[in-house]
Every structure is written in structure tokens, then in C-alpha cells.
Amino acid sequence: MAYTFNIVGVSPVLQFFNHQQTLQEPQKPGVEYVGTHICTLDAFLESIEPVPPKWNWNLDQVVDTVINFWVNNSESIDYWKKRLGDAGKDNLLVARVADFAALQAELESLLKKNW
């Protein structure tokens, strides 16, 4: 199975927590949003630890995906690190980790809703 990892934005802690707790529809299998207070590789690796067992993913492949993102996207990481710093201490940097098939299904679903 192939995985993807992307930083998607900055969110106030309470808003992120509330969103995770009150999703209107059940979360799509294979797509998970995680948050961290600091923009480091270690922080994101720690935040994704509980995800692979939940979706029966290969932990090593998910970790490799996050590391590959970190190695190949330094400009994006610097940008989000600055945005998190600008937002202040009561905010999280939010990322999405997903298997490709689930992400494709989620995006197709969103497109159908908007057309």
C-alpha cells in the first residue's frame, strides 16, 4: 500500500480538537489528520504513531513517507514553521496522512458534492 503525507495548515487547538470529536460523517477509512505544537520531524512521527494500527497500515512505510516528505519539501516546511510561529502557542500545525486509495476516494467524493 502507498501512503501520502502533507502539511495542510495551522489551526487553533480547540478548533482542531472539536473538529476531530464532532465530525458530521464518519471519518473516511484510511485518511487521518494529526496535529503538533512544533514543526519538527520527530513531532510528526510521534503524532502518527497511533494511526497505522487504527487503519492496519504498515508503520515502516508510513514513517518512510513522512521522512521522505521532510527531506524533499524544505521550503514548504519552512513556510509552515513560520506560519505556526506567527499563529502563537495555542495553535497546532495540522497534517494529513492517508493511503492513496482512500485519499483518491475522499477527493472524488468532494468533487461530486461540488458539481
N, CA, C and O of each residue as an XYZ file, in Angstrom:
460
protein
N       0.842     -1.172      0.000
C       0.000      0.000      0.000
C       0.888      1.236      0.000
O       1.928      1.259      0.659
N       0.483      2.249     -0.730
C       1.234      3.502     -0.802
C       0.543      4.568      0.053
O      -0.684      4.607      0.149
N       1.345      5.422      0.664
C       0.832      6.441      1.576
C       1.273      7.821      1.124
O       2.214      7.971      0.346
N       0.570      8.827      1.631
C       0.915     10.212      1.363
C       0.853     10.992      2.672
O       0.082     10.664      3.574
N       1.684     12.035      2.755
C       1.729     12.901      3.920
C       1.858     14.325      3.422
O       2.675     14.606      2.544
N       1.062     15.225      3.973
C       1.098     16.640      3.601
C       0.759     17.495      4.800
O      -0.101     17.133      5.602
N       1.426     18.621      4.928
C       1.020     19.613      5.921
C      -0.100     20.420      5.277
O       0.040     20.899      4.152
N      -1.216     20.570      5.996
C      -2.378     21.233      5.398
C      -2.723     22.579      6.011
O      -3.503     23.330      5.426
N      -2.166     22.909      7.176
C      -2.466     24.219      7.726
C      -2.204     24.344      9.207
O      -1.665     23.442      9.849
N      -2.604     25.498      9.735
C      -2.479     25.809     11.152
C      -3.893     25.983     11.699
O      -4.747     26.592     11.055
N      -4.130     25.442     12.891
C      -5.462     25.503     13.483
C      -5.357     25.767     14.985
O      -4.440     25.273     15.642
N      -6.300     26.548     15.528
C      -6.350     26.663     16.986
C      -6.593     25.276     17.602
O      -7.354     24.476     17.058
N      -5.951     25.004     18.722
C      -6.036     23.689     19.361
C      -7.488     23.283     19.594
O      -7.883     22.169     19.248
N      -8.280     24.171     20.174
C      -9.665     23.810     20.499
C     -10.493     23.539     19.246
O     -11.339     22.645     19.243
N     -10.258     24.294     18.200
C     -10.998     24.064     16.958
C     -10.631     22.710     16.350
O     -11.510     21.983     15.885
N      -9.353     22.370     16.350
C      -8.916     21.081     15.817
C      -9.507     19.946     16.639
O     -10.033     18.981     16.084
N      -9.420     20.059     17.963
C      -9.970     19.029     18.841
C     -11.471     18.890     18.633
O     -11.980     17.773     18.533
N     -12.178     19.998     18.567
C     -13.617     19.972     18.374
C     -13.966     19.332     17.030
O     -14.901     18.537     16.941
N     -13.224     19.674     16.005
C     -13.463     19.097     14.682
C     -13.268     17.582     14.702
O     -14.056     16.845     14.109
N     -12.235     17.126     15.371
C     -11.966     15.688     15.448
C     -13.072     14.961     16.206
O     -13.387     13.812     15.894
N     -13.663     15.622     17.201
C     -14.685     14.979     18.030
C     -16.082     15.031     17.435
O     -16.918     14.189     17.761
N     -16.354     15.998     16.571
C     -17.722     16.203     16.093
C     -17.845     16.102     14.579
O     -18.643     16.815     13.971
N     -17.069     15.233     13.976
C     -17.190     15.065     12.527
C     -18.622     14.671     12.197
O     -19.165     13.740     12.793
N     -19.234     15.371     11.254
C     -20.627     15.120     10.897
C     -20.809     13.728     10.311
O     -21.756     13.022     10.658
N     -19.916     13.340      9.438
C     -19.976     11.997      8.887
C     -18.763     11.242      9.386
O     -17.735     11.848      9.687
N     -18.871      9.932      9.476
C     -17.718      9.173      9.970
C     -16.478      9.441      9.118
O     -16.555      9.611      7.901
N     -15.345      9.472      9.795
C     -14.099      9.739      9.090
C     -13.850      8.637      8.067
O     -14.045      7.452      8.341
N     -13.420      9.054      6.892
C     -13.155      8.104      5.825
C     -12.021      7.169      6.257
O     -10.994      7.626      6.758
N     -12.208      5.876      6.064
C     -11.128      4.956      6.415
C      -9.880      5.265      5.600
O      -9.951      5.474      4.389
N      -8.757      5.291      6.266
C      -7.504      5.491      5.563
C      -7.074      6.925      5.398
O      -6.081      7.188      4.719
N      -7.791      7.875      5.999
C      -7.394      9.285      5.960
C      -7.420      9.782      7.403
O      -8.433      9.663      8.093
N      -6.306     10.336      7.846
C      -6.209     10.786      9.229
C      -5.553     12.161      9.270
O      -4.589     12.422      8.550
N      -6.080     13.027     10.111
C      -5.499     14.343     10.330
C      -4.858     14.357     11.704
O      -5.471     13.952     12.691
N      -3.613     14.830     11.762
C      -2.873     14.865     13.017
C      -2.353     16.283     13.235
O      -2.181     17.047     12.285
N      -2.106     16.619     14.489
C      -1.615     17.952     14.797
C      -0.469     17.898     15.788
O      -0.361     16.969     16.588
N       0.392     18.918     15.721
C       1.511     19.030     16.637
C       1.777     20.506     16.930
O       1.532     21.375     16.093
N       2.283     20.767     18.129
C       2.583     22.139     18.546
C       3.880     22.673     17.959
O       4.097     23.884     17.922
N       4.747     21.767     17.497
C       6.031     22.204     16.953
C       6.235     21.579     15.576
O       5.733     20.492     15.287
N       6.968     22.275     14.752
C       7.197     21.837     13.378
C       8.539     21.118     13.284
O       9.531     21.670     12.808
N       8.540     19.859     13.754
C       9.750     19.049     13.641
C       9.374     17.671     13.120
O       8.235     17.226     13.265
N      10.338     17.011     12.518
C      10.105     15.653     12.043
C       9.729     14.741     13.196
O       8.789     13.953     13.086
N      10.452     14.841     14.299
C      10.157     13.989     15.458
C       8.736     14.186     15.969
O       8.069     13.217     16.332
N       8.269     15.430     15.999
C       6.918     15.708     16.485
C       5.873     15.054     15.585
O       4.895     14.491     16.077
N       6.074     15.125     14.269
C       5.105     14.492     13.371
C       5.184     12.972     13.443
O       4.156     12.299     13.384
N       6.381     12.427     13.569
C       6.490     10.976     13.702
C       5.766     10.499     14.959
O       5.107      9.459     14.952
N       5.896     11.267     16.031
C       5.194     10.915     17.270
C       3.676     11.027     17.095
O       2.926     10.207     17.624
N       3.234     12.033     16.361
C       1.787     12.242     16.199
C       1.136     11.165     15.329
O      -0.061     10.910     15.460
N       1.910     10.532     14.442
C       1.315      9.499     13.585
C       1.426      8.093     14.170
O       0.849      7.155     13.620
N       2.150      7.931     15.265
C       2.336      6.590     15.844
C       1.038      5.811     16.039
O       1.004      4.626     15.707
N      -0.035      6.416     16.563
C      -1.258      5.635     16.781
C      -2.062      5.360     15.509
O      -3.006      4.571     15.545
N      -1.712      5.987     14.399
C      -2.526      5.873     13.182
C      -2.408      4.517     12.485
O      -3.441      3.919     12.184
N      -1.206      3.999     12.211
C      -1.129      2.729     11.475
C      -1.902      1.567     12.096
O      -2.562      0.831     11.363
N      -1.849      1.369     13.424
C      -2.653      0.273     13.975
C      -4.165      0.483     13.773
O      -4.913     -0.477     13.582
N      -4.595      1.733     13.817
C      -6.016      2.046     13.638
C      -6.519      1.612     12.267
O      -7.634      1.104     12.143
N      -5.694      1.814     11.233
C      -6.105      1.506      9.858
C      -5.428      0.255      9.303
O      -5.582     -0.074      8.127
N      -4.683     -0.432     10.155
C      -3.967     -1.635      9.732
C      -2.948     -1.312      8.632
O      -2.831     -2.038      7.645
N      -2.222     -0.223      8.821
C      -1.194      0.207      7.879
C       0.156     -0.360      8.285
O       0.345     -0.811      9.415
N       1.087     -0.329      7.346
C       2.462     -0.726      7.598
C       3.186      0.477      8.206
O       3.423      1.471      7.519
N       3.534      0.391      9.474
C       4.151      1.511     10.196
C       5.440      1.968      9.515
O       5.665      3.169      9.368
N       6.279      1.037      9.104
C       7.550      1.420      8.476
C       7.325      2.226      7.199
O       8.043      3.194      6.945
N       6.343      1.841      6.402
C       6.069      2.576      5.168
C       5.518      3.966      5.461
O       5.862      4.926      4.771
N       4.671      4.083      6.471
C       4.128      5.396      6.838
C       5.258      6.300      7.334
O       5.334      7.466      6.947
N       6.124      5.776      8.178
C       7.266      6.555      8.681
C       8.158      6.971      7.517
O       8.597      8.120      7.463
N       8.434      6.067      6.590
C       9.242      6.411      5.415
C       8.595      7.526      4.598
O       9.288      8.402      4.083
N       7.278      7.495      4.481
C       6.557      8.533      3.734
C       6.740      9.895      4.389
O       6.983     10.886      3.701
N       6.627      9.951      5.709
C       6.795     11.213      6.432
C       8.234     11.701      6.295
O       8.464     12.886      6.054
N       9.190     10.812      6.443
C      10.600     11.195      6.318
C      10.884     11.699      4.905
O      11.567     12.710      4.736
N      10.369     11.007      3.894
C      10.581     11.446      2.509
C       9.986     12.828      2.274
O      10.595     13.658      1.600
N       8.801     13.081      2.825
C       8.208     14.418      2.720
C       9.157     15.438      3.341
O       9.420     16.489      2.756
N       9.665     15.123      4.520
C      10.517     16.053      5.256
C      11.797     16.347      4.489
O      12.252     17.491      4.464
N      12.375     15.350      3.874
C      13.634     15.510      3.142
C      13.427     16.307      1.850
O      14.298     17.082      1.453
N      12.285     16.121      1.200
C      12.067     16.688     -0.135
C      11.247     17.977     -0.176
O      10.996     18.503     -1.260
N      10.830     18.492      0.967
C       9.956     19.671      0.964
C      10.397     20.725      1.969
O       9.577     21.224      2.740
N      11.680     21.070      1.969
C      12.193     22.003      2.972
C      11.548     23.386      2.875
O      11.316     24.021      3.904
N      11.255     23.868      1.669
C      10.626     25.186      1.532
C       9.229     25.200      2.142
O       8.860     26.146      2.839
N       8.462     24.162      1.884
C       7.118     24.058      2.454
C       7.183     23.964      3.979
O       6.394     24.598      4.679
N       8.110     23.186      4.477
C       8.265     23.034      5.930
C       8.640     24.367      6.564
O       8.088     24.734      7.602
N       9.567     25.090      5.956
C       9.938     26.414      6.479
C       8.750     27.364      6.481
O       8.548     28.111      7.438
N       7.967     27.333      5.412
C       6.774     28.182      5.324
C       5.820     27.879      6.478
O       5.375     28.796      7.169
N       5.505     26.601      6.691
C       4.544     26.239      7.729
C       5.104     26.470      9.127
O       4.357     26.787     10.053
N       6.401     26.312      9.281
C       7.025     26.604     10.576
C       6.839     28.082     10.921
O       6.537     28.426     12.063
N       7.020     28.946      9.933
C       6.818     30.382     10.157
C       5.350     30.696     10.453
O       5.057     31.493     11.345
N       4.436     30.085      9.720
C       3.002     30.332      9.949
C       2.602     29.881     11.347
O       1.820     30.558     12.015
N       3.131     28.743     11.796
C       2.831     28.267     13.142
C       3.374     29.242     14.176
O       2.702     29.538     15.165
N       4.578     29.739     13.956
C       5.152     30.739     14.862
C       4.334     32.013     14.893
O       4.127     32.592     15.960
N       3.862     32.464     13.724
C       3.024     33.663     13.642
C       1.695     33.472     14.376
O       1.161     34.418     14.956
N       1.167     32.256     14.351
C      -0.153     31.987     14.926
C      -0.128     31.963     16.454
O      -1.146     32.243     17.088
N       0.996     31.639     17.046
C       1.084     31.637     18.505
C       0.964     30.257     19.117
O       0.724     29.265     18.429
N       1.139     30.221     20.433
C       1.271     28.953     21.150
C      -0.014     28.137     21.266
O       0.060     26.940     21.546
N      -1.170     28.726     21.065
C      -2.429     27.999     21.201
C      -2.891     27.398     19.878
O      -4.087     27.205     19.661
N      -1.945     27.107     19.004
C      -2.266     26.575     17.684
C      -1.462     25.315     17.395
O      -0.426     25.050     18.005
N      -1.975     24.559     16.453
C      -1.326     23.332     16.012
C      -1.022     23.406     14.526
O      -1.725     24.069     13.763
N       0.022     22.723     14.133
C       0.291     22.504     12.726
C      -0.402     21.190     12.368
O      -0.148     20.161     12.995
N      -1.266     21.223     11.372
C      -2.094     20.068     11.026
C      -1.572     19.435      9.743
O      -1.234     20.124      8.780
N      -1.515     18.110      9.753
C      -1.074     17.362      8.576
C      -2.065     16.238      8.300
O      -2.806     15.790      9.175
N      -2.045     15.807      7.048
C      -2.900     14.685      6.646
C      -1.990     13.529      6.243
O      -1.047     13.699      5.470
N      -2.288     12.371      6.775
C      -1.613     11.145      6.367
C      -2.711     10.206      5.876
O      -3.745     10.041      6.523
N      -2.464      9.596      4.717
C      -3.516      8.771      4.114
C      -2.914      7.719      3.201
O      -1.787      7.849      2.722
N      -3.698      6.672      2.973
C      -3.289      5.779      1.901
C      -3.873      6.356      0.617
O      -4.939      6.972      0.637
N      -3.179      6.158     -0.494
C      -3.558      6.802     -1.755
C      -4.991      6.484     -2.172
O      -5.707      7.372     -2.634
N      -5.414      5.245     -2.020
C      -6.759      4.859     -2.455
C      -7.823      5.611     -1.659
O      -8.806      6.085     -2.230
N      -7.634      5.722     -0.354
C      -8.606      6.434      0.484
C      -8.618      7.923      0.162
O      -9.680      8.542      0.119
N      -7.448      8.493     -0.061
C      -7.379      9.915     -0.396
C      -8.051     10.178     -1.738
O      -8.767     11.169     -1.888
N      -7.831      9.313     -2.702
C      -8.467      9.463     -4.004
C      -9.986      9.402     -3.854
O     -10.701     10.199     -4.462
N     -10.480      8.465     -3.051
C     -11.925      8.356     -2.827
C     -12.474      9.604     -2.153
O     -13.559     10.071     -2.499
N     -11.722     10.156     -1.179
C     -12.164     11.372     -0.493
C     -12.236     12.543     -1.467
O     -13.212     13.293     -1.463
N     -11.220     12.703     -2.294
C     -11.201     13.813     -3.249
C     -12.302     13.659     -4.296
O     -12.934     14.649     -4.665
N     -12.541     12.456     -4.776
C     -13.625     12.228     -5.734
C     -14.975     12.534     -5.104
O     -15.858     13.084     -5.762
N     -15.138     12.185     -3.846
C     -16.372     12.478     -3.125
C     -16.593     13.980     -3.025
O     -17.706     14.465     -3.229
N     -15.525     14.719     -2.708
C     -15.640     16.180     -2.620
C     -15.990     16.790     -3.959
O     -16.793     17.721     -4.026
N     -15.402     16.282     -5.024
C     -15.690     16.805     -6.351
C     -17.148     16.549     -6.748
O     -17.784     17.408     -7.358
N     -17.668     15.390     -6.411
C     -19.059     15.077     -6.742
C     -20.025     15.980     -5.974
O     -21.072     16.357     -6.499
N     -19.677     16.326     -4.741
C     -20.523     17.191     -3.944
C     -20.567     18.606     -4.503
O     -21.570     19.305     -4.356
N     -19.480     19.028     -5.143
C     -19.390     20.392     -5.644
C     -19.869     20.545     -7.086
O     -19.961     21.671     -7.576
N     -20.170     19.474     -7.762
C     -20.606     19.568     -9.147
C     -22.050     19.341     -9.196
O     -22.644     19.373    -10.274
